[in-house]
Amino acid sequence: MEASPLDRAWSRGRTSLGERLQRLSAKRWLIVQCALAAGAAWFVAADLLGHDTPFFAPIAAVVSLGTSYGQRLRRVAEVTLGVAIGVFVADLLVIQVGTGWWQLTLIVGLAMTTAFLLDGGQLFVTQAAVQSIVVSTLLPDPGAALTRWTDALIGGVIALVAATVTPAAPLRRPREQAARVMKKVAALLRAAGEVMVDGEAERGLDLLADARSTDHLIRELQAAADEGMSVVASSPFRVRHKDNLRRMVDLVDPLDRALRSTRVLVRQVAVTAYHRRPVPRAYAVLAAELADAAELVAAELAADRMPVAARDAILAIGDATGRVERSEVLTAEVILAQLRSIVVDLLLLTGMSQVESTEALPPPPRWA
């Protein structure tokens, strides 16, 4: 029985909630780290150095750390310098022109201009503007300029120290996300094989919609790879993981290709089912076997191993594509060609080159 719109909406809501909880779980260490850094920055500035209300210190610490492990060293520099520029320009001009709407316009414009002239990044320029607003409107106290800049520096230093203390999670995330991509590829291949058998157009269109919603998986994989490389670059305690992580990062492109090829296959299967064209059952068997091979690749990636163990199974499937029956239906022939393309993509993941992967495929079968 077909699900009602309410049931589908409830299902999507539960899925969305699950994804949000998963993202929260992945970021829990960052949240704890930012909270501890904020408290430490305030303690150093207020309790150890005696600064009065040093709110720039925790602000600088939290913004520098951010909610990702990527480019933390650059963020520390940009936040510290941005706060310094904003505070300096605001304090200097408040002395001369006072406060008000047109003074604020002038102060923000000059702070951002100065940041741009110093070739600052987006965060640098934004911090200069924001801190100039805070200083000129909420805390117009020129005598505290040096203290404010010191508070920002304290926050930056605390963030820099915190950035060197990172858990193993960012180093695991690339391989976990890579395995997730391959599990999705396997699921799409298995479902595509089933649609080839039953020919249900509605199911094929639903599968196509599912396949088209997978772009985020590669984006998350690339983000995880970038974060992992940033961690080994900023933390001396994680440098030893650089080589293993680099090998995993190098798989981002072939994983992207495998997922794209699978989407193309799903589209052809959906079109074939929609037009009620027959597909040789052998093609469905190939899709199911490719799904098994993709799951093996996913398991190897999850175990932080190059999926060399899956190579023989994939080669066997590639060999089988050269011996199956041919079809007189053009869309079915396109399906076979796309299955062969996925074989090449999976072989790339096992460490074979493009030339080796392509040449490993036998010629397509002859017409009967």
Residue pairs with C-beta under 8 A, 6 or more apart in sequence:
3 11
26 169
26 173
27 67
29 167
29 169
30 65
30 66
30 67
30 68
30 69
33 65
33 162
33 165
34 61
34 62
34 65
34 67
36 162
37 58
37 61
37 62
37 65
37 155
37 158
37 159
37 162
38 58
38 61
38 62
39 58
40 61
40 158
40 162
41 54
41 57
41 58
41 60
41 61
41 151
41 154
41 155
41 158
41 159
42 54
42 55
42 57
42 58
44 57
44 154
44 158
45 51
45 54
45 57
45 150
45 151
45 154
45 155
46 52
46 53
46 54
46 57
49 150
49 154
51 57
51 147
51 150
51 151
52 147
54 147
54 151
54 154
55 151
56 83
56 87
56 131
56 148
56 151
56 152
56 155
57 151
57 152
57 154
57 155
57 158
58 155
59 83
59 152
59 155
60 79
60 80
60 83
60 151
60 152
60 153
60 154
60 155
60 156
60 159
61 155
61 156
61 158
61 159
61 162
62 155
62 159
63 75
63 79
63 123
63 127
64 72
64 75
64 76
64 79
64 80
64 155
64 156
64 159
64 160
64 163
65 72
65 75
65 159
65 162
65 163
66 72
66 75
68 223
68 227
69 163
69 166
69 170
69 227
69 228
69 230
69 231
69 234
70 223
70 226
70 227
70 230
71 230
72 159
72 160
72 163
72 230
72 234
73 160
73 163
73 233
73 234
74 121
75 123
75 159
76 156
76 159
76 160
76 163
77 156
78 120
78 121
78 123
78 124
78 127
79 123
79 124
79 127
79 152
79 155
79 156
79 159
80 152
80 153
80 155
80 156
81 118
81 120
81 124
82 115
82 120
82 123
82 124
82 125
82 126
82 127
82 128
82 131
83 127
83 128
83 131
83 148
83 149
83 152
84 149
84 152
84 153
85 111
85 114
85 115
85 118
85 124
85 128
85 131
85 132
86 111
86 127
86 128
86 129
86 130
86 131
86 132
86 133
86 134
86 135
87 131
87 132
87 135
87 145
87 148
87 149
87 152
88 145
88 149
89 107
89 110
89 111
89 114
89 128
89 132
90 107
90 111
90 131
90 132
90 133
90 134
90 135
90 136
90 140
91 135
91 141
91 142
91 144
91 145
91 148
92 142
93 103
93 106
93 107
93 110
93 136
94 103
94 107
94 135
94 136
94 140
94 142
95 142
97 103
97 106
99 136
99 137
99 140
103 136
104 133
104 136
104 137
107 132
107 133
107 136
108 129
108 132
108 133
111 128
111 129
111 131
111 132
112 125
112 128
112 129
114 128
115 124
115 125
115 128
115 129
116 125
118 124
120 128
131 152
135 148
163 234
163 235
164 234
164 235
164 236
164 237
165 235
165 237
166 231
166 234
166 235
166 237
166 238
170 224
170 227
170 228
170 230
170 231
171 228
171 231
171 232
171 238
171 241
171 245
172 304
173 224
173 227
173 228
174 221
174 224
174 225
174 228
174 245
174 248
174 249
175 248
175 301
175 302
175 304
176 224
176 302
177 217
177 220
177 221
177 224
178 221
178 248
178 251
178 252
178 255
178 301
179 298
179 299
179 301
179 302
180 217
180 221
180 298
181 217
181 218
181 221
181 255
181 258
181 259
182 255
182 258
182 294
182 295
182 297
182 298
182 301
182 349
183 294
183 295
183 298
184 214
184 217
184 259
185 258
185 259
185 262
185 294
186 291
186 292
186 294
186 295
186 298
187 291
188 207
188 210
188 211
188 214
188 262
188 263
188 265
188 266
189 262
189 265
189 287
189 288
189 290
189 291
189 294
189 342
190 287
190 288
190 291
191 203
191 207
191 210
191 266
192 207
192 262
192 265
192 266
192 269
192 287
193 283
193 284
193 285
193 286
193 287
193 288
193 291
194 203
194 284
195 203
195 204
195 207
195 269
195 270
195 273
196 269
196 272
196 273
196 279
196 281
196 283
196 284
196 287
196 335
197 281
197 284
199 273
199 276
199 278
199 279
200 273
201 270
201 273
201 274
201 276
203 273
204 269
204 270
204 271
204 272
204 273
204 274
205 270
205 274
207 266
207 269
207 270
208 266
208 267
208 270
211 262
211 263
211 266
211 267
212 263
214 259
214 263
217 259
218 252
218 255
218 256
218 259
221 252
221 255
221 256
222 252
225 245
225 248
225 249
225 252
228 245
228 248
228 249
229 242
229 245
229 246
229 249
231 238
232 238
232 239
232 241
232 242
232 245
244 304
247 306
248 301
248 304
251 301
251 349
254 345
254 348
254 349
255 349
257 345
257 348
258 294
258 342
258 345
258 346
258 348
258 349
261 338
261 341
261 342
261 345
262 342
264 338
264 341
265 287
265 335
265 338
265 339
265 342
268 331
268 334
268 335
268 338
269 279
269 335
271 331
272 279
272 329
272 331
272 332
272 335
275 331
277 329
277 331
277 332
278 327
278 329
278 332
279 327
279 329
279 332
279 335
280 324
280 325
280 326
280 327
280 332
282 324
282 325
283 324
283 327
283 332
283 335
283 336
283 339
286 317
286 320
286 321
286 324
286 336
286 339
287 339
289 313
289 317
289 320
290 314
290 317
290 339
290 342
290 343
290 346
292 313
293 310
293 313
293 314
293 317
293 346
294 346
296 307
296 309
296 310
296 313
297 307
297 310
297 346
297 349
297 350
300 306
300 307
300 308
300 309
300 310
301 307
306 350
306 351
307 349
307 350
308 350
308 351
310 346
310 349
310 350
311 347
311 350
311 351
311 352
314 343
314 346
314 347
314 350
315 347
315 360
317 343
318 340
318 343
318 344
318 347
318 360
318 361
318 362
319 362
321 336
321 339
321 340
321 343
321 361
321 362
321 364
321 365
322 361
322 362
322 363
322 364
322 365
323 362
323 365
324 336
324 365
325 365
325 368
326 333
326 336
326 364
326 365
326 366
326 367
326 368
327 333
327 336
336 364
337 364
340 361
340 364
343 357
343 361
344 354
344 357
344 358
344 360
344 361
345 357
347 356
347 357
347 360
348 354
348 357
352 360
